[in-house]
Each structure stands twice: as C-alpha cells, then as structure tokens.
Amino acid sequence: MFGGQNIDTAWVGKTITLFVDHNVKYGSKIVSGLRIRLIDPKQDAVTAFWTAARKMGLTQQEGLDHVKECGGDFEKALVALNSPF
C-alpha cells in the first residue's frame, strides 16, 4: 500500500482504517478477518456529500447538479449543502 520493503519505516506516520470483514475466504471456509483500507480524503468527501444529500431528500440528479454548480468539488458542495444561505 505504501511501497518499500521495510514496513517498519514505510508505514510510520501513515493513516489507515482497520475494519472487520465477515466474508474472508480462508482455505475453503468463510471467516471474519481484519482488513486495512487507505484513508482517501477525496473519497471521504464524496461519501459525506452523498450521505448528507440523501438525508436532505435530494435525488441523484439534484445532487449531481449541485456538485456541478460547485465546480465538481465535493468538499465545497458539502459545505454549500450544509450552509443556511
């Protein structure tokens, strides 16, 4: 994920998300396992925007139109969505 042969140095200071995946194949069995996901601020902004848009009752097209009005910037669109003005 972060490159380098030495994970003791390559991973220092990096931010990740740990989560449980209940559908890991281990041999012929399906078991629970620990997964690691890279935190992607851009994806977090997209997810936060669509979560807020759904709570407000926006359709997908209305959400897309709003993002387009904000120049395609989901962070800016989320701030505008939550703004009282």
Buried (B, 14 or more C-beta within 10 A) or exposed (E): EEEEEEEEEEEEEEEEEEEEEEEEEEEEEEEEEEEEEEEEEEEEBBEBBBEBBEEEEBEEEEBBEBBEEBEEBBBBBBEBBEEEE
